[in-house]
Amino acid sequence: MNIQIPISSEFQSEFKGMLTQMAQEVLEELKEKELVYKEVLTVKEAQEYLSCSFTTLQNFERKGLKFSKIDGKKYYSKSDITDFLNQYKN
């Protein structure tokens, strides 16, 4: 038995928008969870992890935040970030 229900193009468009928004939210949540489990972060990931700009991350480096540089790319370990932040704990 095959039942067809007519759906307006307006409803289709609205429904598609809702599904797209839900998919984007799920992907963002997965991205955030991935950062929780990663130990080594790229520059961009370190910025997201610290909620800071590129300039602030550079300032942290000048103040002693450790990083590794391989083939011109910088990497930060979460433990080094935590150690750095703990130096400034009140």
Biopython code that builds the backbone (N, CA, C, O; Angstrom):
import numpy as np
from Bio.PDB.StructureBuilder import StructureBuilder

atoms = [
    (1, "MET", "N", (0.846, -1.179, 0.000)),
    (1, "MET", "CA", (0.000, 0.000, 0.000)),
    (1, "MET", "C", (0.890, 1.240, 0.000)),
    (1, "MET", "O", (1.740, 1.396, 0.876)),
    (2, "ASN", "N", (0.700, 2.093, -0.952)),
    (2, "ASN", "CA", (1.519, 3.289, -1.116)),
    (2, "ASN", "C", (0.628, 4.510, -0.944)),
    (2, "ASN", "O", (-0.249, 4.767, -1.769)),
    (3, "ILE", "N", (0.854, 5.267, 0.134)),
    (3, "ILE", "CA", (0.047, 6.451, 0.415)),
    (3, "ILE", "C", (0.881, 7.687, 0.119)),
    (3, "ILE", "O", (2.017, 7.807, 0.578)),
    (4, "GLN", "N", (0.316, 8.591, -0.640)),
    (4, "GLN", "CA", (1.000, 9.840, -0.936)),
    (4, "GLN", "C", (0.229, 10.996, -0.313)),
    (4, "GLN", "O", (-0.992, 11.086, -0.438)),
    (5, "ILE", "N", (0.958, 11.872, 0.356)),
    (5, "ILE", "CA", (0.348, 13.042, 0.984)),
    (5, "ILE", "C", (0.931, 14.277, 0.308)),
    (5, "ILE", "O", (2.145, 14.480, 0.316)),
    (6, "PRO", "N", (0.074, 15.092, -0.272)),
    (6, "PRO", "CA", (0.598, 16.301, -0.923)),
    (6, "PRO", "C", (1.161, 17.280, 0.117)),
    (6, "PRO", "O", (0.539, 17.537, 1.147)),
    (7, "ILE", "N", (2.346, 17.816, -0.175)),
    (7, "ILE", "CA", (3.011, 18.755, 0.728)),
    (7, "ILE", "C", (3.355, 20.010, -0.071)),
    (7, "ILE", "O", (3.882, 19.934, -1.182)),
    (8, "SER", "N", (3.052, 21.141, 0.507)),
    (8, "SER", "CA", (3.324, 22.400, -0.191)),
    (8, "SER", "C", (4.830, 22.648, -0.278)),
    (8, "SER", "O", (5.600, 22.167, 0.553)),
    (9, "SER", "N", (5.228, 23.395, -1.281)),
    (9, "SER", "CA", (6.652, 23.716, -1.441)),
    (9, "SER", "C", (7.148, 24.563, -0.271)),
    (9, "SER", "O", (8.320, 24.486, 0.098)),
    (10, "GLU", "N", (6.264, 25.370, 0.313)),
    (10, "GLU", "CA", (6.626, 26.178, 1.483)),
    (10, "GLU", "C", (6.971, 25.274, 2.663)),
    (10, "GLU", "O", (7.956, 25.511, 3.362)),
    (11, "PHE", "N", (6.157, 24.235, 2.887)),
    (11, "PHE", "CA", (6.418, 23.293, 3.976)),
    (11, "PHE", "C", (7.719, 22.539, 3.714)),
    (11, "PHE", "O", (8.531, 22.358, 4.621)),
    (12, "GLN", "N", (7.917, 22.096, 2.456)),
    (12, "GLN", "CA", (9.144, 21.379, 2.109)),
    (12, "GLN", "C", (10.372, 22.239, 2.399)),
    (12, "GLN", "O", (11.361, 21.757, 2.951)),
    (13, "SER", "N", (10.298, 23.499, 2.027)),
    (13, "SER", "CA", (11.414, 24.417, 2.241)),
    (13, "SER", "C", (11.677, 24.625, 3.731)),
    (13, "SER", "O", (12.826, 24.605, 4.173)),
    (14, "GLU", "N", (10.616, 24.825, 4.493)),
    (14, "GLU", "CA", (10.760, 25.032, 5.937)),
    (14, "GLU", "C", (11.307, 23.779, 6.612)),
    (14, "GLU", "O", (12.167, 23.867, 7.489)),
    (15, "PHE", "N", (10.810, 22.619, 6.205)),
    (15, "PHE", "CA", (11.253, 21.351, 6.781)),
    (15, "PHE", "C", (12.733, 21.114, 6.460)),
    (15, "PHE", "O", (13.500, 20.681, 7.320)),
    (16, "LYS", "N", (13.120, 21.401, 5.225)),
    (16, "LYS", "CA", (14.521, 21.255, 4.827)),
    (16, "LYS", "C", (15.414, 22.174, 5.657)),
    (16, "LYS", "O", (16.500, 21.772, 6.073)),
    (17, "GLY", "N", (14.965, 23.400, 5.900)),
    (17, "GLY", "CA", (15.727, 24.331, 6.725)),
    (17, "GLY", "C", (15.897, 23.828, 8.146)),
    (17, "GLY", "O", (16.968, 23.960, 8.737)),
    (18, "MET", "N", (14.827, 23.245, 8.696)),
    (18, "MET", "CA", (14.900, 22.699, 10.056)),
    (18, "MET", "C", (15.894, 21.545, 10.114)),
    (18, "MET", "O", (16.693, 21.461, 11.047)),
    (19, "LEU", "N", (15.850, 20.653, 9.118)),
    (19, "LEU", "CA", (16.776, 19.519, 9.093)),
    (19, "LEU", "C", (18.223, 19.989, 8.945)),
    (19, "LEU", "O", (19.128, 19.447, 9.580)),
    (20, "THR", "N", (18.431, 20.991, 8.113)),
    (20, "THR", "CA", (19.775, 21.541, 7.922)),
    (20, "THR", "C", (20.307, 22.131, 9.223)),
    (20, "THR", "O", (21.465, 21.912, 9.580)),
    (21, "GLN", "N", (19.467, 22.877, 9.928)),
    (21, "GLN", "CA", (19.880, 23.479, 11.195)),
    (21, "GLN", "C", (20.209, 22.401, 12.221)),
    (21, "GLN", "O", (21.204, 22.508, 12.939)),
    (22, "MET", "N", (19.376, 21.362, 12.292)),
    (22, "MET", "CA", (19.629, 20.270, 13.234)),
    (22, "MET", "C", (20.942, 19.572, 12.906)),
    (22, "MET", "O", (21.712, 19.248, 13.810)),
    (23, "ALA", "N", (21.205, 19.337, 11.624)),
    (23, "ALA", "CA", (22.444, 18.676, 11.214)),
    (23, "ALA", "C", (23.657, 19.529, 11.592)),
    (23, "ALA", "O", (24.669, 18.999, 12.051)),
    (24, "GLN", "N", (23.558, 20.842, 11.401)),
    (24, "GLN", "CA", (24.661, 21.739, 11.761)),
    (24, "GLN", "C", (24.918, 21.709, 13.264)),
    (24, "GLN", "O", (26.070, 21.733, 13.697)),
    (25, "GLU", "N", (23.853, 21.657, 14.060)),
    (25, "GLU", "CA", (24.008, 21.603, 15.515)),
    (25, "GLU", "C", (24.678, 20.308, 15.943)),
    (25, "GLU", "O", (25.532, 20.314, 16.830)),
    (26, "VAL", "N", (24.298, 19.195, 15.321)),
    (26, "VAL", "CA", (24.899, 17.902, 15.650)),
    (26, "VAL", "C", (26.381, 17.903, 15.276)),
    (26, "VAL", "O", (27.215, 17.430, 16.049)),
    (27, "LEU", "N", (26.711, 18.429, 14.103)),
    (27, "LEU", "CA", (28.109, 18.486, 13.682)),
    (27, "LEU", "C", (28.943, 19.359, 14.614)),
    (27, "LEU", "O", (30.080, 19.011, 14.934)),
    (28, "GLU", "N", (28.395, 20.482, 15.050)),
    (28, "GLU", "CA", (29.103, 21.368, 15.978)),
    (28, "GLU", "C", (29.341, 20.663, 17.314)),
    (28, "GLU", "O", (30.413, 20.785, 17.908)),
    (29, "GLU", "N", (28.337, 19.931, 17.775)),
    (29, "GLU", "CA", (28.469, 19.198, 19.039)),
    (29, "GLU", "C", (29.542, 18.119, 18.921)),
    (29, "GLU", "O", (30.334, 17.929, 19.845)),
    (30, "LEU", "N", (29.574, 17.418, 17.798)),
    (30, "LEU", "CA", (30.599, 16.396, 17.590)),
    (30, "LEU", "C", (31.989, 17.020, 17.538)),
    (30, "LEU", "O", (32.951, 16.456, 18.061)),
    (31, "LYS", "N", (32.089, 18.179, 16.908)),
    (31, "LYS", "CA", (33.369, 18.879, 16.824)),
    (31, "LYS", "C", (33.860, 19.258, 18.215)),
    (31, "LYS", "O", (35.043, 19.109, 18.522)),
    (32, "GLU", "N", (32.949, 19.751, 19.062)),
    (32, "GLU", "CA", (33.316, 20.124, 20.429)),
    (32, "GLU", "C", (33.752, 18.903, 21.221)),
    (32, "GLU", "O", (34.717, 18.973, 21.983)),
    (33, "LYS", "N", (33.053, 17.783, 21.051)),
    (33, "LYS", "CA", (33.411, 16.561, 21.770)),
    (33, "LYS", "C", (34.763, 16.038, 21.311)),
    (33, "LYS", "O", (35.519, 15.489, 22.113)),
    (34, "GLU", "N", (35.077, 16.203, 20.027)),
    (34, "GLU", "CA", (36.363, 15.756, 19.508)),
    (34, "GLU", "C", (37.500, 16.487, 20.212)),
    (34, "GLU", "O", (38.520, 15.877, 20.534)),
    (35, "LEU", "N", (37.337, 17.789, 20.454)),
    (35, "LEU", "CA", (38.373, 18.558, 21.143)),
    (35, "LEU", "C", (38.584, 18.064, 22.566)),
    (35, "LEU", "O", (39.691, 18.156, 23.097)),
    (36, "VAL", "N", (37.538, 17.544, 23.183)),
    (36, "VAL", "CA", (37.649, 17.050, 24.556)),
    (36, "VAL", "C", (38.615, 15.874, 24.617)),
    (36, "VAL", "O", (39.370, 15.743, 25.581)),
    (37, "TYR", "N", (38.599, 15.016, 23.598)),
    (37, "TYR", "CA", (39.392, 13.795, 23.637)),
    (37, "TYR", "C", (40.766, 13.921, 22.985)),
    (37, "TYR", "O", (41.620, 13.055, 23.176)),
    (38, "LYS", "N", (40.990, 14.984, 22.221)),
    (38, "LYS", "CA", (42.294, 15.169, 21.583)),
    (38, "LYS", "C", (43.298, 15.704, 22.593)),
    (38, "LYS", "O", (42.971, 16.574, 23.399)),
    (39, "GLU", "N", (44.511, 15.187, 22.550)),
    (39, "GLU", "CA", (45.558, 15.686, 23.443)),
    (39, "GLU", "C", (46.433, 16.720, 22.745)),
    (39, "GLU", "O", (46.928, 17.645, 23.389)),
    (40, "VAL", "N", (46.625, 16.576, 21.451)),
    (40, "VAL", "CA", (47.458, 17.506, 20.699)),
    (40, "VAL", "C", (46.561, 18.327, 19.783)),
    (40, "VAL", "O", (45.748, 17.784, 19.034)),
    (41, "LEU", "N", (46.724, 19.647, 19.857)),
    (41, "LEU", "CA", (45.849, 20.560, 19.124)),
    (41, "LEU", "C", (46.629, 21.382, 18.108)),
    (41, "LEU", "O", (47.785, 21.736, 18.338)),
    (42, "THR", "N", (45.992, 21.680, 16.990)),
    (42, "THR", "CA", (46.555, 22.606, 16.010)),
    (42, "THR", "C", (46.355, 24.028, 16.530)),
    (42, "THR", "O", (45.742, 24.225, 17.580)),
    (43, "VAL", "N", (46.864, 25.007, 15.808)),
    (43, "VAL", "CA", (46.696, 26.409, 16.205)),
    (43, "VAL", "C", (45.209, 26.742, 16.313)),
    (43, "VAL", "O", (44.757, 27.292, 17.318)),
    (44, "LYS", "N", (44.465, 26.407, 15.279)),
    (44, "LYS", "CA", (43.033, 26.725, 15.263)),
    (44, "LYS", "C", (42.297, 26.014, 16.405)),
    (44, "LYS", "O", (41.442, 26.611, 17.059)),
    (45, "GLU", "N", (42.626, 24.753, 16.641)),
    (45, "GLU", "CA", (41.985, 24.004, 17.724)),
    (45, "GLU", "C", (42.357, 24.585, 19.086)),
    (45, "GLU", "O", (41.520, 24.647, 19.987)),
    (46, "ALA", "N", (43.610, 25.011, 19.235)),
    (46, "ALA", "CA", (44.036, 25.632, 20.496)),
    (46, "ALA", "C", (43.269, 26.927, 20.735)),
    (46, "ALA", "O", (42.871, 27.220, 21.863)),
    (47, "GLN", "N", (43.063, 27.702, 19.671)),
    (47, "GLN", "CA", (42.271, 28.934, 19.793)),
    (47, "GLN", "C", (40.846, 28.607, 20.246)),
    (47, "GLN", "O", (40.302, 29.274, 21.125)),
    (48, "GLU", "N", (40.245, 27.576, 19.642)),
    (48, "GLU", "CA", (38.889, 27.179, 20.029)),
    (48, "GLU", "C", (38.870, 26.684, 21.472)),
    (48, "GLU", "O", (37.978, 27.032, 22.245)),
    (49, "TYR", "N", (39.857, 25.874, 21.822)),
    (49, "TYR", "CA", (39.941, 25.298, 23.164)),
    (49, "TYR", "C", (40.057, 26.388, 24.225)),
    (49, "TYR", "O", (39.457, 26.295, 25.295)),
    (50, "LEU", "N", (40.843, 27.429, 23.912)),
    (50, "LEU", "CA", (41.060, 28.533, 24.850)),
    (50, "LEU", "C", (40.060, 29.669, 24.666)),
    (50, "LEU", "O", (40.024, 30.604, 25.466)),
    (51, "SER", "N", (39.258, 29.588, 23.625)),
    (51, "SER", "CA", (38.320, 30.676, 23.278)),
    (51, "SER", "C", (39.066, 31.999, 23.155)),
    (51, "SER", "O", (38.695, 33.001, 23.765)),
    (52, "CYS", "N", (40.124, 31.976, 22.354)),
    (52, "CYS", "CA", (40.925, 33.193, 22.188)),
    (52, "CYS", "C", (41.268, 33.410, 20.720)),
    (52, "CYS", "O", (41.094, 32.522, 19.886)),
    (53, "SER", "N", (41.749, 34.588, 20.430)),
    (53, "SER", "CA", (42.148, 34.936, 19.068)),
    (53, "SER", "C", (43.566, 34.430, 18.794)),
    (53, "SER", "O", (44.277, 33.988, 19.697)),
    (54, "PHE", "N", (43.948, 34.508, 17.531)),
    (54, "PHE", "CA", (45.303, 34.137, 17.130)),
    (54, "PHE", "C", (46.332, 35.020, 17.830)),
    (54, "PHE", "O", (47.370, 34.534, 18.278)),
    (55, "THR", "N", (46.042, 36.317, 17.923)),
    (55, "THR", "CA", (46.952, 37.263, 18.577)),
    (55, "THR", "C", (47.143, 36.909, 20.049)),
    (55, "THR", "O", (48.263, 36.947, 20.559)),
    (56, "THR", "N", (46.057, 36.567, 20.727)),
    (56, "THR", "CA", (46.158, 36.186, 22.143)),
    (56, "THR", "C", (46.990, 34.925, 22.293)),
    (56, "THR", "O", (47.799, 34.821, 23.216)),
    (57, "LEU", "N", (46.801, 33.965, 21.395)),
    (57, "LEU", "CA", (47.589, 32.736, 21.442)),
    (57, "LEU", "C", (49.075, 33.053, 21.263)),
    (57, "LEU", "O", (49.919, 32.469, 21.943)),
    (58, "GLN", "N", (49.393, 33.966, 20.360)),
    (58, "GLN", "CA", (50.790, 34.392, 20.179)),
    (58, "GLN", "C", (51.329, 35.057, 21.446)),
    (58, "GLN", "O", (52.477, 34.830, 21.829)),
    (59, "ASN", "N", (50.505, 35.871, 22.091)),
    (59, "ASN", "CA", (50.921, 36.499, 23.357)),
    (59, "ASN", "C", (51.195, 35.444, 24.416)),
    (59, "ASN", "O", (52.157, 35.565, 25.175)),
    (60, "PHE", "N", (50.367, 34.416, 24.477)),
    (60, "PHE", "CA", (50.585, 33.320, 25.427)),
    (60, "PHE", "C", (51.921, 32.633, 25.142)),
    (60, "PHE", "O", (52.645, 32.273, 26.069)),
    (61, "GLU", "N", (52.246, 32.453, 23.865)),
    (61, "GLU", "CA", (53.531, 31.843, 23.505)),
    (61, "GLU", "C", (54.684, 32.697, 24.023)),
    (61, "GLU", "O", (55.648, 32.173, 24.583)),
    (62, "ARG", "N", (54.584, 34.014, 23.836)),
    (62, "ARG", "CA", (55.643, 34.915, 24.315)),
    (62, "ARG", "C", (55.774, 34.849, 25.836)),
    (62, "ARG", "O", (56.855, 35.072, 26.382)),
    (63, "LYS", "N", (54.674, 34.544, 26.513)),
    (63, "LYS", "CA", (54.698, 34.448, 27.979)),
    (63, "LYS", "C", (55.082, 33.057, 28.464)),
    (63, "LYS", "O", (55.162, 32.821, 29.669)),
    (64, "GLY", "N", (55.324, 32.123, 27.522)),
    (64, "GLY", "CA", (55.827, 30.821, 27.932)),
    (64, "GLY", "C", (54.994, 29.611, 27.557)),
    (64, "GLY", "O", (55.358, 28.494, 27.924)),
    (65, "LEU", "N", (53.901, 29.781, 26.847)),
    (65, "LEU", "CA", (53.119, 28.617, 26.417)),
    (65, "LEU", "C", (53.968, 27.788, 25.458)),
    (65, "LEU", "O", (54.439, 28.290, 24.437)),
    (66, "LYS", "N", (54.157, 26.519, 25.795)),
    (66, "LYS", "CA", (54.996, 25.638, 24.989)),
    (66, "LYS", "C", (54.224, 25.133, 23.775)),
    (66, "LYS", "O", (53.004, 24.970, 23.813)),
    (67, "PHE", "N", (54.965, 24.891, 22.700)),
    (67, "PHE", "CA", (54.387, 24.298, 21.500)),
    (67, "PHE", "C", (55.474, 23.529, 20.774)),
    (67, "PHE", "O", (56.665, 23.743, 21.000)),
    (68, "SER", "N", (55.049, 22.632, 19.901)),
    (68, "SER", "CA", (55.977, 21.905, 19.032)),
    (68, "SER", "C", (55.764, 22.415, 17.621)),
    (68, "SER", "O", (54.644, 22.749, 17.236)),
    (69, "LYS", "N", (56.842, 22.474, 16.850)),
    (69, "LYS", "CA", (56.733, 22.929, 15.468)),
    (69, "LYS", "C", (57.286, 21.830, 14.570)),
    (69, "LYS", "O", (58.454, 21.454, 14.671)),
    (70, "ILE", "N", (56.430, 21.324, 13.693)),
    (70, "ILE", "CA", (56.822, 20.255, 12.778)),
    (70, "ILE", "C", (56.447, 20.687, 11.366)),
    (70, "ILE", "O", (55.290, 21.003, 11.089)),
    (71, "ASP", "N", (57.424, 20.699, 10.488)),
    (71, "ASP", "CA", (57.200, 21.128, 9.095)),
    (71, "ASP", "C", (56.474, 22.468, 9.019)),
    (71, "ASP", "O", (55.604, 22.663, 8.170)),
    (72, "GLY", "N", (56.833, 23.377, 9.900)),
    (72, "GLY", "CA", (56.262, 24.718, 9.877)),
    (72, "GLY", "C", (54.903, 24.852, 10.545)),
    (72, "GLY", "O", (54.358, 25.954, 10.613)),
    (73, "LYS", "N", (54.339, 23.744, 11.043)),
    (73, "LYS", "CA", (53.034, 23.799, 11.712)),
    (73, "LYS", "C", (53.219, 23.679, 13.218)),
    (73, "LYS", "O", (54.018, 22.872, 13.692)),
    (74, "LYS", "N", (52.473, 24.488, 13.968)),
    (74, "LYS", "CA", (52.559, 24.463, 15.427)),
    (74, "LYS", "C", (51.501, 23.527, 16.006)),
    (74, "LYS", "O", (50.384, 23.419, 15.500)),
    (75, "TYR", "N", (51.902, 22.851, 17.092)),
    (75, "TYR", "CA", (51.000, 21.962, 17.816)),
    (75, "TYR", "C", (51.149, 22.233, 19.305)),
    (75, "TYR", "O", (52.246, 22.506, 19.790)),
    (76, "TYR", "N", (50.041, 22.155, 20.020)),
    (76, "TYR", "CA", (50.016, 22.412, 21.457)),
    (76, "TYR", "C", (49.429, 21.200, 22.161)),
    (76, "TYR", "O", (48.433, 20.636, 21.709)),
    (77, "SER", "N", (50.043, 20.799, 23.261)),
    (77, "SER", "CA", (49.444, 19.718, 24.046)),
    (77, "SER", "C", (48.533, 20.346, 25.098)),
    (77, "SER", "O", (48.820, 21.415, 25.636)),
    (78, "LYS", "N", (47.444, 19.665, 25.372)),
    (78, "LYS", "CA", (46.506, 20.185, 26.374)),
    (78, "LYS", "C", (47.167, 20.295, 27.734)),
    (78, "LYS", "O", (46.883, 21.218, 28.498)),
    (79, "SER", "N", (48.048, 19.356, 28.036)),
    (79, "SER", "CA", (48.705, 19.412, 29.347)),
    (79, "SER", "C", (49.603, 20.645, 29.446)),
    (79, "SER", "O", (49.691, 21.255, 30.512)),
    (80, "ASP", "N", (50.272, 21.022, 28.349)),
    (80, "ASP", "CA", (51.083, 22.248, 28.359)),
    (80, "ASP", "C", (50.202, 23.485, 28.513)),
    (80, "ASP", "O", (50.572, 24.435, 29.202)),
    (81, "ILE", "N", (49.042, 23.469, 27.872)),
    (81, "ILE", "CA", (48.106, 24.592, 28.005)),
    (81, "ILE", "C", (47.635, 24.705, 29.448)),
    (81, "ILE", "O", (47.587, 25.800, 30.009)),
    (82, "THR", "N", (47.287, 23.570, 30.047)),
    (82, "THR", "CA", (46.829, 23.564, 31.440)),
    (82, "THR", "C", (47.929, 24.054, 32.372)),
    (82, "THR", "O", (47.675, 24.857, 33.270)),
    (83, "ASP", "N", (49.154, 23.572, 32.161)),
    (83, "ASP", "CA", (50.285, 24.015, 32.988)),
    (83, "ASP", "C", (50.488, 25.523, 32.864)),
    (83, "ASP", "O", (50.715, 26.212, 33.859)),
    (84, "PHE", "N", (50.406, 26.027, 31.637)),
    (84, "PHE", "CA", (50.572, 27.463, 31.406)),
    (84, "PHE", "C", (49.495, 28.252, 32.142)),
    (84, "PHE", "O", (49.798, 29.235, 32.819)),
    (85, "LEU", "N", (48.251, 27.831, 32.013)),
    (85, "LEU", "CA", (47.151, 28.540, 32.677)),
    (85, "LEU", "C", (47.284, 28.483, 34.196)),
    (85, "LEU", "O", (46.958, 29.447, 34.888)),
    (86, "ASN", "N", (47.760, 27.358, 34.709)),
    (86, "ASN", "CA", (47.916, 27.218, 36.162)),
    (86, "ASN", "C", (48.966, 28.173, 36.726)),
    (86, "ASN", "O", (48.916, 28.514, 37.908)),
    (87, "GLN", "N", (49.912, 28.607, 35.898)),
    (87, "GLN", "CA", (50.914, 29.578, 36.345)),
    (87, "GLN", "C", (50.266, 30.914, 36.700)),
    (87, "GLN", "O", (50.809, 31.678, 37.498)),
    (88, "TYR", "N", (49.120, 31.190, 36.113)),
    (88, "TYR", "CA", (48.447, 32.473, 36.316)),
    (88, "TYR", "C", (47.231, 32.354, 37.219)),
    (88, "TYR", "O", (46.429, 33.283, 37.316)),
    (89, "LYS", "N", (47.096, 31.219, 37.873)),
    (89, "LYS", "CA", (45.970, 31.007, 38.781)),
    (89, "LYS", "C", (46.143, 31.842, 40.039)),
    (89, "LYS", "O", (47.238, 31.920, 40.596)),
    (90, "ASN", "N", (45.080, 32.453, 40.477)),
    (90, "ASN", "CA", (45.120, 33.260, 41.713)),
    (90, "ASN", "C", (44.797, 32.416, 42.913)),
    (90, "ASN", "O", (44.782, 32.919, 44.036)),
]
sb = StructureBuilder()
sb.init_structure("model")
sb.init_model(0)
sb.init_chain("A")
sb.init_seg("    ")
for serial, (resi, resn, name, xyz) in enumerate(atoms, 1):
    if name == "N":
        sb.init_residue(resn, " ", resi, " ")
    sb.init_atom(name, np.array(xyz, "f"), 0.0, 1.0, " ", f" {name:<3s}", serial, name[0])
structure = sb.get_structure()
